[in-house]
Amino acid sequence: MGWIQTTTLAAFLGLATASDLRERRVPNRLVATFTMAALGLGCISDGISGLCWAGGGFAVGLGLLLVPFAMGFVGAGDAKFFGAVGGFLGPRLTLYAFLFGTALGTVAAILTLRRARGDHFGLAQWTNAQHGAPSGAPRGTEEAPTVPYALPLGLGAVTAVALDWAGLVLL
């Protein structure tokens, strides 16, 4: 991956993550723009082979999040976002980015759920038990918590690229 692809990917990750953190959505226009940039840069860098490489990365990225999307774990914007990321990374690094990103996303989801329940790392249950109060937030009164998955998936992509540059990614 050349420096133009790397800086374009970094810009995309920054913009998408900022939007996801602020609004809990990744705009379609942003995803479409950077998907086209990924495919175009792939084509410019290596012709039809580069276009196929970028398209394969897009398909892998989107495909890996279709099941989690269908199960309601991630939103459609997250799946499309990761497809665009895959266009920059190609199929192999997209798989690694997915593994790193979902590990981080799982931790983020667990922390978000615990926080929503009022359980700040077990402290709420301990203090409530000391005072005879029930632990956790009342059920059904609040909106379901969401996780901005662009952040962990983006960090997974950065990790995959850094390890690849260092020669530490296998396969």
C-alpha positions in Angstrom: 0.0 0.0 0.0 1.5 3.3 -1.1 1.6 6.6 0.7 -1.3 8.0 -1.2 -3.6 5.1 -0.3 -2.3 5.2 3.3 -3.1 8.9 3.7 -6.4 8.6 2.0 -7.3 5.7 4.2 -6.2 7.7 7.3 -8.4 10.6 6.2 -11.4 8.3 5.7 -10.8 6.6 9.1 -10.6 10.0 10.8 -13.8 11.4 9.2 -15.8 8.2 9.6 -14.8 7.7 13.2 -15.5 11.3 14.1 -19.0 11.0 12.5 -19.7 7.7 14.2 -18.6 9.0 17.6 -20.6 12.2 17.2 -23.8 11.0 15.5 -23.6 7.2 15.8 -23.7 6.9 12.0 -21.3 6.8 9.0 -22.8 8.9 6.1 -23.4 7.0 2.9 -21.9 9.9 0.9 -18.6 9.6 2.8 -18.5 5.8 2.4 -19.3 6.0 -1.3 -16.7 8.7 -1.9 -13.9 6.8 -0.2 -15.0 3.5 -1.8 -14.6 5.0 -5.2 -11.3 6.5 -4.1 -10.1 3.0 -3.0 -11.1 1.4 -6.2 -9.7 4.2 -8.3 -6.4 4.2 -6.5 -6.2 0.5 -6.8 -6.7 0.8 -10.5 -4.2 3.7 -10.9 -1.5 1.8 -8.9 -1.8 -1.6 -10.6 -4.3 -1.5 -13.4 -7.0 -4.1 -13.6 -5.1 -6.3 -11.1 -5.2 -3.4 -8.6 -8.8 -2.8 -9.2 -9.5 -6.5 -8.6 -7.4 -6.4 -5.4 -9.3 -3.4 -4.1 -12.7 -4.9 -5.2 -11.7 -8.1 -3.4 -10.9 -6.2 -0.3 -14.2 -4.3 -0.5 -16.1 -7.6 -0.9 -14.2 -9.3 2.0 -14.8 -6.2 4.3 -18.5 -6.0 3.5 -19.0 -9.8 3.6 -17.4 -10.2 7.0 -19.9 -7.8 8.5 -23.0 -9.0 6.7 -23.8 -11.7 9.3 -23.2 -9.4 12.3 -25.4 -6.8 10.5 -28.2 -9.4 9.9 -28.0 -10.3 13.6 -28.3 -6.7 14.7 -24.8 -6.4 16.2 -23.6 -3.6 13.8 -25.4 -1.1 11.6 -25.5 -1.0 7.8 -23.1 2.0 8.0 -20.6 0.0 9.8 -20.7 -2.8 7.2 -20.4 -0.4 4.3 -17.6 1.5 6.2 -15.6 -1.7 6.6 -16.2 -2.6 2.9 -14.6 0.8 2.0 -11.7 0.1 4.4 -11.2 -3.3 2.7 -10.9 -1.5 -0.6 -7.8 0.2 0.7 -6.4 -2.8 2.5 -7.0 -5.6 0.0 -8.4 -9.0 1.0 -5.6 -10.3 3.3 -5.1 -7.2 5.4 -8.9 -6.7 5.6 -9.2 -10.1 7.3 -6.5 -9.1 9.9 -8.1 -5.7 10.4 -11.4 -7.5 11.0 -9.8 -9.8 13.6 -8.1 -6.9 15.5 -11.1 -4.6 15.1 -13.7 -7.2 16.3 -11.5 -8.0 19.4 -11.5 -4.3 20.2 -15.2 -3.9 19.3 -16.1 -6.8 21.7 -14.3 -5.1 24.6 -16.1 -1.8 23.7 -19.5 -3.5 23.6 -18.9 -5.2 26.9 -17.9 -1.9 28.5 -20.8 -0.1 27.0 -23.3 -2.7 28.2 -21.9 -2.7 31.7 -21.9 1.1 31.8 -25.5 1.2 30.6 -26.5 -1.2 33.4 -24.8 1.2 35.9 -22.2 -1.4 36.6 -18.9 0.5 36.4 -16.5 -2.5 36.5 -18.3 -4.2 39.4 -18.3 -1.1 41.7 -22.0 -0.6 41.4 -22.8 -4.1 42.6 -20.3 -3.9 45.4 -21.5 -0.5 46.7 -25.2 -1.4 46.2 -24.7 -4.6 48.1 -23.2 -2.7 51.0 -26.3 -0.5 51.1 -29.0 -3.1 50.4 -29.9 -1.5 47.0 -30.5 -3.5 43.8 -27.8 -3.2 41.2 -28.2 -2.1 37.5 -30.4 0.4 35.8 -34.1 -0.1 35.6 -35.0 -2.2 32.5 -37.1 -0.9 29.7 -36.8 2.8 30.6 -33.8 3.7 28.6 -32.8 3.5 25.0 -30.6 0.5 24.0 -26.9 1.4 24.2 -24.9 1.6 20.9 -21.3 1.2 20.1 -19.6 3.4 17.5 -17.9 0.4 15.7 -16.0 2.7 13.3 -13.5 3.3 16.1 -12.5 -0.3 16.9 -12.7 -1.3 13.2 -10.5 1.7 12.3 -8.0 0.8 15.0 -8.0 -2.7 13.7 -7.1 -1.4 10.2 -4.4 0.8 11.6 -3.0 -2.2 13.6 -3.1 -4.5 10.5 -1.2 -1.9 8.4 1.4 -1.2 11.1 2.1 -4.9 11.6 2.2 -5.4 7.9 4.7 -2.6 7.5 6.8 -4.1 10.3 6.7 -7.5 8.6 4.8 -9.1 11.5 1.6 -10.1 9.7 1.7 -13.7 8.7 0.3 -15.2 5.4 
